[in-house]
Amino acid sequence: MNLLFDESLSPRLVPLLRDLFPESESALRNGLARTGDRQILEYAVAHDFVLVSTDNDFERLLVQFPAAKVVILRSCDYPTEIAANVLRRNAIRIVELATSQDQLIFLER
């Protein structure tokens, strides 16, 4: 189970979380920059990623993508290292999301 970091998040999260999510990708580094939320979510679903974003717009798109899994970092105006720690602290919840009926979790700092 791996993560796709939306363009709203730093690509530095990929190496910071490589030990937990080794095949993760950044939308800024794989050709998805400025393609739009729908295209990013389509890519995540097609490649079996859990999408991580700060953008609440993904919540409304989930209706159109029943297989999608999304993690929203709420109020993420903090440094990348803190975002990595929030994701690290919630790694079990994120892994469980990948196999649950739920599509979305919100994480707070």
C-alpha positions in Angstrom: 0.0 0.0 0.0 1.5 3.3 -1.1 0.7 7.0 -1.1 0.3 9.5 -3.8 1.0 13.0 -2.5 -1.1 15.7 -4.2 0.6 18.7 -5.6 -0.4 20.7 -2.5 2.2 18.7 -0.5 5.9 18.7 -0.8 7.6 15.9 -2.8 10.0 15.7 0.1 7.3 13.5 1.9 8.3 10.6 -0.4 11.8 10.1 1.0 10.6 11.1 4.5 8.1 8.2 4.6 9.9 5.7 2.4 10.4 3.3 5.3 6.6 3.0 5.8 5.4 3.5 2.2 8.3 2.6 0.0 6.7 3.0 -3.5 5.0 6.3 -2.8 5.0 9.1 -5.4 4.5 12.8 -5.6 2.1 14.4 -8.2 4.7 17.1 -8.7 7.3 14.5 -9.8 5.3 12.1 -11.9 3.7 14.4 -14.5 0.5 15.1 -12.7 1.3 18.7 -11.8 -1.5 21.1 -12.9 -3.6 18.3 -14.4 -6.5 18.8 -12.0 -8.1 16.9 -9.1 -10.0 14.5 -11.2 -7.0 13.3 -13.2 -4.9 13.0 -10.0 -7.7 10.9 -8.4 -8.0 8.7 -11.5 -4.3 8.1 -11.4 -4.4 7.1 -7.7 -7.2 4.7 -8.3 -5.6 3.2 -11.4 -2.3 2.6 -9.7 -3.8 1.5 -6.3 -2.5 4.5 -4.3 -4.1 6.2 -1.3 -4.2 9.9 -2.2 -2.9 12.3 0.4 -3.9 15.9 0.1 -4.8 19.1 1.9 -7.6 19.8 -0.7 -11.1 19.2 0.6 -12.4 19.1 -3.0 -11.4 15.4 -3.2 -14.2 14.6 -0.7 -16.9 15.6 -3.3 -15.1 13.7 -6.0 -15.3 10.4 -4.1 -18.8 9.8 -5.2 -17.5 9.5 -8.8 -14.7 7.1 -7.8 -16.0 4.4 -5.5 -12.6 2.6 -5.3 -10.7 5.8 -4.3 -9.1 6.2 -0.9 -8.2 9.7 0.3 -6.4 11.1 3.3 -7.0 14.8 3.9 -4.5 16.7 6.1 -6.7 19.5 7.7 -5.3 22.9 8.2 -1.9 21.8 6.9 0.0 25.1 7.0 2.9 23.5 8.9 6.3 22.3 7.7 6.8 19.2 5.7 8.5 17.4 8.6 5.4 17.9 10.8 3.1 16.6 8.0 5.4 13.5 7.8 5.0 13.0 11.5 1.2 13.3 11.3 1.2 10.6 8.6 3.7 8.5 10.5 1.6 8.6 13.7 -1.5 7.6 11.7 0.2 4.9 9.5 -2.0 2.1 10.9 -5.2 4.1 10.1 -3.9 4.8 6.6 -3.1 1.1 6.0 -6.5 0.1 7.3 -8.2 2.6 5.1 -6.8 0.9 2.0 -8.8 -2.3 2.8 -11.9 -0.8 4.5 -15.3 0.2 3.2 -14.4 3.8 4.1 -13.0 6.1 1.4 -11.8 9.0 3.5 -10.1 10.0 6.6 -9.2 13.4 8.0 -6.0 13.9 10.0 -5.2 16.8 12.3 -1.9 18.1 13.4 
